[in-house]
Amino acid sequence: MWWPLAAGLAALLIAAIIAGLLAARRRRAQRTAIPVAHTGYLRNLPSFRAVVRARRRRLAIALAAFTLAGLAAAGLAGRPAERHVESERLATRDIVLCLDVSGSMISYDSEILGKFSQLAENFSGERIALVMWNNTSRTLFPLTDDYAMVKEELSNAAKVLDVDLAALTTGTPQTQQLLDLLAGTTALPGTSASLIGDGLANCVLAFDLSDQERSRSIIFATDNDLQGTPVYQLAEAATFAQERNIRVIGLFSPTAEGGSTKQRADFTEAITSRGGLVFDTGSPEAVDSIIDDVTSQQAAELDASPNVVITDHPERLAPVLLIGLVGGLALLGWWRL
């Protein structure tokens, strides 16, 4: 762009014109001066000295303003810009957070969402989704890399789920917030709940772009307390995920109603026998281990040549140039230097 150089030249030209005008004025004043005898004592008068000091200060300020303008013009002539390399290679890790919100899990879900939030804070570029399920499922947010939105949604859901079910009463704002959050997770009639296999199968179906090679993972949190007859048994749903090259990472949550030794063993066998991993929600190493496992998977990349992008930033110096010029000219006109 040519205009920074033009701005610099204009600033130098203006400064030269001003210097020429001042010199001409000084020469004209010298030619028209009338000698007056016995005026030397004026230099010793306090009032005269004060006027001289004020004049010098004003001149110094004006010169400083023009110097600042000159430096800004020189900087603009140098074309301030940022240079970085962009590549169309896209990290293609997709992660679905899959949360059991049945009655036996509600009291534990707030803590689990806290772990999900910890996981999200350590990802960069991955797309994340959250699916909640009981006897049916609801997608709270689909796959996205908008981490600000992810953090906000996880935080809001954690606050709503941080309740004592026994203390809730119908018609209170807290109860309504909980019902709104869980809407769509209990759509089936009857008393069935916590349909584990169906929950996992629905999370498998949350992935898009099936025609692309992507690294896909499900972080599956439940107490494995099945109440009813699901369409998919847990082992069948795990096989369904395996057939689609989706890695399942189980977060087993022992609860008051579920989480027995047999339930944990069945959960672990169904997940690990199909290439997945299982952690306890209370394990201090769970978050770090999950992050290591997800990031260790080779993300597919799309071949593309990197591009060097140069972004001009004249806005950093242009205001300084303008302020210096206008300020200097204003001082000259106001103080009549």
C-alpha positions in Angstrom: 0.0 0.0 0.0 1.4 3.5 -1.0 -0.5 5.7 1.4 1.8 5.2 4.5 4.7 6.5 2.4 2.6 9.4 1.1 1.6 10.2 4.7 5.2 10.2 5.8 6.3 12.5 2.9 3.4 14.8 3.6 4.4 15.1 7.2 8.0 15.9 6.3 6.8 18.5 3.7 4.5 20.2 6.3 7.3 20.3 8.8 9.7 21.8 6.2 7.1 24.5 5.2 6.6 25.4 8.9 10.3 25.6 9.4 10.6 27.9 6.4 7.8 30.1 7.5 9.4 30.5 10.9 12.8 31.3 9.4 11.2 33.9 7.0 9.4 35.5 9.9 12.5 35.7 11.9 14.4 37.4 9.1 11.6 39.8 8.5 11.5 40.7 12.1 15.2 41.3 12.1 15.0 43.6 9.1 12.2 45.7 10.6 13.6 45.9 14.1 14.3 49.3 15.6 17.3 49.6 17.9 16.4 51.0 21.3 19.1 52.1 23.7 19.4 51.1 27.4 17.1 48.1 27.2 19.6 45.5 28.6 18.1 45.8 32.0 14.9 44.2 30.6 16.6 40.8 30.5 16.9 40.9 34.2 13.3 41.7 35.0 11.4 38.7 36.6 8.4 39.3 34.3 10.6 39.3 31.2 12.3 36.1 32.2 8.9 34.5 32.9 7.7 35.4 29.4 10.9 33.9 27.9 10.6 30.7 29.9 6.9 30.3 28.8 7.8 31.0 25.2 10.6 28.3 25.3 8.2 25.8 26.9 5.6 26.3 24.2 8.2 26.1 21.5 9.6 22.8 23.1 6.0 21.4 23.2 5.4 22.3 19.6 8.7 20.8 18.5 7.9 17.6 20.5 4.5 17.3 18.7 6.1 17.7 15.3 8.9 15.2 16.2 6.2 12.7 17.3 4.4 13.2 14.0 7.7 12.7 12.1 8.4 9.4 14.0 4.9 8.2 13.3 5.2 9.1 9.6 8.5 7.2 9.5 6.8 4.2 11.1 4.0 4.3 8.7 6.4 4.5 5.8 7.9 1.2 7.2 4.4 -0.4 6.8 3.6 -1.9 10.2 2.1 -5.3 9.7 1.8 -8.7 11.2 3.0 -11.8 9.3 1.8 -15.3 10.0 1.4 -18.6 8.2 -2.1 -20.0 7.7 -2.7 -23.6 6.6 -5.9 -25.2 5.4 -4.9 -28.3 7.4 -7.7 -28.8 9.9 -7.5 -30.9 13.0 -10.3 -33.3 12.7 -10.9 -34.6 16.2 -14.6 -34.8 17.1 -15.6 -35.5 20.7 -19.1 -36.2 22.0 -19.7 -35.8 25.7 -22.4 -38.4 26.5 -24.1 -37.8 29.8 -26.6 -40.0 31.7 -29.2 -37.7 33.3 -31.5 -40.4 34.8 -32.7 -40.0 38.3 -29.9 -42.0 39.8 -27.3 -39.8 38.1 -28.7 -36.3 38.7 -26.9 -35.8 42.0 -23.6 -36.6 40.4 -24.0 -35.0 37.0 -22.9 -31.5 38.1 -19.5 -32.9 39.2 -19.2 -34.8 35.9 -20.0 -31.7 33.9 -17.1 -30.1 35.8 -14.8 -32.8 34.5 -16.2 -32.2 31.0 -15.4 -28.5 31.4 -11.8 -29.4 32.5 -11.5 -31.5 29.4 -12.7 -28.8 27.1 -10.2 -26.3 28.6 -7.4 -28.5 27.4 -8.6 -29.0 23.9 -7.6 -26.7 21.0 -9.3 -27.1 17.6 -11.4 -30.2 18.4 -15.1 -30.0 17.9 -17.2 -30.9 21.0 -20.8 -31.8 21.5 -22.9 -32.7 24.5 -25.7 -35.2 24.4 -27.8 -35.9 27.5 -30.0 -39.0 27.7 -32.3 -41.0 29.9 -34.8 -43.1 28.0 -34.4 -40.8 25.0 -31.7 -38.3 24.2 -31.3 -34.6 23.7 -28.4 -32.7 22.1 -27.6 -29.7 24.3 -25.2 -28.4 21.7 -23.9 -30.1 18.5 -20.3 -30.5 17.4 -18.6 -27.1 17.6 -15.3 -25.5 18.2 -16.8 -22.4 19.8 -15.2 -23.0 23.2 -16.7 -19.9 24.8 -20.2 -21.3 24.1 -19.2 -24.8 25.2 -17.9 -23.4 28.5 -21.0 -21.3 29.1 -23.4 -24.2 28.3 -21.5 -26.7 30.5 -21.4 -24.1 33.4 -25.1 -23.4 33.1 -26.0 -27.1 32.9 -23.8 -27.8 35.9 -25.6 -25.1 38.0 -29.1 -26.4 37.0 -28.1 -30.0 37.8 -26.6 -29.1 41.2 -29.8 -29.8 43.0 -31.3 -32.0 45.7 -34.1 -33.9 44.0 -35.8 -34.7 47.3 -36.0 -31.0 48.2 -37.5 -29.8 45.0 -41.1 -28.7 44.9 -43.3 -28.3 42.0 -43.6 -24.8 40.6 -40.3 -23.3 41.8 -37.9 -21.6 39.4 -35.3 -24.2 40.1 -37.6 -27.1 39.3 -38.6 -25.4 36.1 -35.0 -24.9 35.1 -34.3 -28.6 35.7 -37.4 -29.6 33.6 -36.4 -27.3 30.8 -32.8 -28.7 30.7 -34.0 -32.3 30.8 -36.8 -31.8 28.2 -36.6 -34.5 25.6 -34.6 -37.0 27.6 -37.8 -38.8 29.0 -40.0 -38.7 25.9 -40.9 -42.5 26.0 -44.1 -43.5 27.9 -43.9 -45.9 30.7 -41.4 -46.3 33.6 -38.3 -47.2 31.6 -35.2 -45.1 32.5 -31.5 -45.0 32.0 -31.5 -47.0 28.8 -27.7 -47.3 28.7 -27.3 -48.9 25.2 -29.7 -46.5 23.6 -27.9 -43.6 25.1 -24.6 -44.7 23.7 -26.2 -45.4 20.3 -27.7 -41.9 20.1 -24.3 -40.5 20.9 -22.8 -42.5 18.0 -25.4 -40.9 15.8 -24.3 -37.4 16.9 -21.3 -37.4 14.7 -21.6 -35.7 11.3 -19.4 -35.7 8.1 -19.5 -39.5 7.9 -17.8 -39.3 4.5 -14.6 -37.7 5.9 -11.7 -39.4 7.7 -11.9 -38.0 11.3 -10.8 -39.0 14.7 -14.0 -39.6 16.8 -14.4 -40.2 20.5 -17.3 -40.5 22.9 -16.8 -39.8 26.6 -19.6 -41.8 28.1 -20.7 -41.1 31.7 -23.2 -43.4 33.4 -23.7 -45.6 36.5 -24.9 -48.5 34.2 -28.1 -48.8 36.2 -30.5 -50.1 33.4 -34.2 -49.7 34.1 -36.3 -51.0 31.3 -35.8 -52.7 27.9 -33.6 -50.8 25.5 -33.4 -51.1 21.7 -29.7 -51.5 22.0 -28.0 -53.5 24.7 -24.7 -51.8 25.9 -22.5 -54.4 24.2 -24.5 -53.9 20.9 -24.1 -50.1 21.1 -20.4 -50.4 21.8 -20.1 -52.6 18.7 -22.1 -50.0 16.8 -19.5 -47.4 17.8 -16.6 -49.7 17.0 -18.0 -50.4 13.5 -17.9 -46.6 12.9 -14.3 -46.3 14.2 -15.5 -44.4 17.2 -13.5 -44.8 20.4 -15.6 -45.0 23.6 -14.1 -43.7 26.8 -16.2 -44.7 29.7 -16.6 -42.6 32.9 -18.2 -45.0 35.4 -20.0 -43.3 38.2 -20.9 -45.4 41.3 -24.2 -44.1 42.7 -26.6 -45.0 45.5 -28.9 -46.8 43.1 -26.3 -48.2 40.6 -22.7 -48.8 40.2 -22.5 -52.2 41.8 -19.5 -54.5 41.2 -21.4 -56.4 38.5 -22.6 -53.3 36.8 -19.1 -51.9 36.7 -17.7 -55.2 35.4 -20.3 -55.4 32.7 -19.6 -51.8 31.7 -15.9 -52.3 31.6 -16.1 -55.5 29.6 -18.4 -54.0 27.0 -16.2 -50.9 26.5 -12.7 -52.2 26.8 -13.3 -55.4 24.7 -14.0 -53.1 21.8 -10.9 -50.9 22.1 -12.2 -48.4 24.6 -11.1 -47.3 28.0 -12.9 -47.0 31.4 -12.2 -44.6 34.3 -14.0 -43.9 37.5 -15.5 -40.4 37.8 -13.8 -40.1 41.2 -10.4 -40.9 39.9 -8.0 -37.9 40.1 -6.2 -39.2 37.0 -9.3 -39.5 34.9 -9.2 -36.1 33.2 -5.5 -36.2 32.4 -5.7 -39.8 31.2 -8.7 -39.0 28.9 -6.9 -35.9 27.5 -3.7 -38.0 26.8 -5.8 -40.7 25.1 -7.7 -38.3 22.9 -4.7 -36.2 21.9 -2.6 -39.2 21.2 -4.9 -40.3 18.5 -3.6 -39.2 15.1 -5.9 -36.5 13.8 -6.6 -36.7 10.1 -5.4 -33.7 8.1 -6.4 -32.3 4.8 -3.5 -31.7 2.4 -3.0 -28.0 1.6 -0.2 -25.6 1.0 0.5 -23.0 3.8 -0.2 -19.4 2.9 1.8 -16.4 4.2 -0.7 -13.8 5.4 0.4 -10.1 5.8 -2.0 -7.9 7.7 -1.4 -4.2 7.7 -2.0 -2.2 10.9 -1.8 1.5 10.0 -4.3 2.2 12.8 -1.5 1.8 15.3 0.5 4.9 14.1 -2.0 6.9 12.0 -3.6 8.5 15.1 -0.2 9.4 16.5 0.7 11.1 13.2 -2.6 13.0 13.2 -2.4 14.1 16.8 1.2 15.3 16.3 0.5 17.3 13.2 -2.8 18.8 14.5 -1.4 19.5 17.9 1.8 21.2 16.6 -0.1 23.4 14.1 -2.6 24.3 16.8 0.2 25.3 19.2 1.8 27.4 16.5 -1.4 29.2 15.7 -2.6 29.7 19.3 0.7 30.8 20.8 1.9 32.6 17.6 5.4 31.2 17.9 
